[in-house]
């Protein structure tokens, strides 16, 4: 099992409200509702920034974190190689975030300390 953890920052010109609505309602449905994509994932979870992160003119460094779990590195590579990824998912990712600003880390199995 490997996990791709990606802190996400919305692209310039997109309000926090627009970003979160689209990320939850459109992007999540694209991933879950595209069988050629979903079949490569063991899990996909979105952790949106809390609304309190935006109070008093504050801007959090990230608008959330996306966590994708795969059975293996090969499964992750297979997802990115899918034509539907390039046709549907990647353009939507580029709508949400500036590709030049995307950061991620690929993690191995977690070391659960509590819980």
C-alpha positions in Angstrom: 0.0 0.0 0.0 1.2 3.5 -0.8 -0.4 6.8 -0.1 -0.1 10.0 -2.1 -0.6 13.1 0.1 -1.1 16.3 -1.7 -1.7 19.7 0.0 -3.9 21.6 -2.4 -4.0 25.4 -3.0 -6.6 26.9 -5.2 -5.5 28.8 -8.3 -5.6 32.6 -8.4 -8.9 34.0 -9.3 -11.0 31.2 -7.7 -12.7 32.1 -4.4 -12.4 29.7 -1.5 -16.2 29.1 -1.7 -16.0 28.3 -5.4 -12.9 26.1 -4.9 -14.4 24.0 -2.1 -17.8 23.6 -3.8 -16.1 22.5 -7.1 -13.6 20.2 -5.3 -16.3 18.5 -3.2 -19.2 18.4 -5.7 -17.5 18.1 -9.1 -13.9 16.8 -8.7 -14.8 14.2 -6.2 -17.7 12.9 -8.4 -15.3 12.8 -11.4 -12.9 10.6 -9.5 -15.5 8.3 -7.9 -17.8 8.2 -11.0 -15.1 7.4 -13.6 -14.7 3.6 -13.4 -11.3 3.6 -15.2 -10.0 5.9 -12.5 -11.7 4.6 -9.4 -10.6 1.0 -10.1 -7.0 2.0 -9.4 -7.7 3.6 -6.1 -8.0 1.9 -2.7 -9.2 5.2 -1.3 -9.5 8.9 -2.0 -10.2 11.3 0.8 -10.5 15.1 0.8 -9.6 17.2 3.9 -10.9 20.7 3.2 -9.5 23.6 5.3 -11.9 24.6 8.1 -14.0 27.7 7.4 -12.3 29.3 10.4 -9.0 29.2 8.5 -10.4 32.1 6.3 -11.7 34.4 9.1 -10.5 38.0 9.5 -8.9 38.2 6.1 -6.6 35.3 6.8 -5.6 33.0 4.0 -4.4 29.5 4.9 -1.3 28.2 3.2 -3.4 25.4 1.8 -7.1 25.0 1.0 -7.0 21.4 2.0 -5.3 18.0 1.6 -6.1 15.2 -0.8 -5.1 11.7 0.1 -5.1 8.9 -2.4 -4.3 5.3 -1.5 -3.1 2.7 -4.0 -2.2 -1.0 -3.7 1.2 -0.3 -5.3 3.3 2.2 -7.2 2.2 0.4 -10.4 -1.5 1.0 -9.5 -0.8 4.7 -9.1 1.1 4.9 -12.4 -1.7 3.0 -14.1 -4.2 5.6 -12.9 -2.1 8.4 -14.4 -1.7 6.6 -17.6 -5.5 6.2 -18.1 -6.8 8.2 -21.1 -9.8 9.3 -18.9 -7.3 10.8 -16.4 -5.8 13.0 -19.1 -9.2 13.8 -20.6 -11.3 14.4 -17.5 -9.3 14.5 -14.2 -6.2 16.4 -15.2 -8.1 19.3 -16.8 -10.2 19.6 -13.7 -7.1 19.5 -11.4 -5.7 22.4 -13.6 -9.0 24.3 -13.2 -8.7 24.0 -9.4 -5.0 24.5 -8.9 -2.0 26.0 -10.6 0.0 22.9 -11.7 3.3 24.8 -11.0 2.2 25.1 -7.4 1.2 21.4 -6.8 3.2 19.6 -4.1 2.9 16.0 -3.0 4.6 13.3 -1.0 4.4 9.6 -1.7 4.3 7.6 1.6 4.6 4.0 2.6 2.3 2.3 5.1 1.7 4.5 8.2 3.2 3.9 11.6 0.1 4.2 13.7 1.0 5.5 17.1 -2.4 6.1 18.7 -5.7 4.6 17.6 
